[in-house]
């Protein structure tokens, strides 16, 4: 489950970057929040609080 959550967060982070036309007006807010969530989940995965497998 943890690996799947990590993949989903990476995809959401790429979708939230202000590079595409639909997200230019958003600024860096969504991508920075998703990046923070990605770092937190990565730390929890490495610490063993979230299981890596299914």
Secondary structure, 3 states (H helix, E strand, C coil): CHHHHHHHHHHHHHHHCCCCHHHHHHCCHHHHHHHHHHHHHHHHHHHCCCCCCC
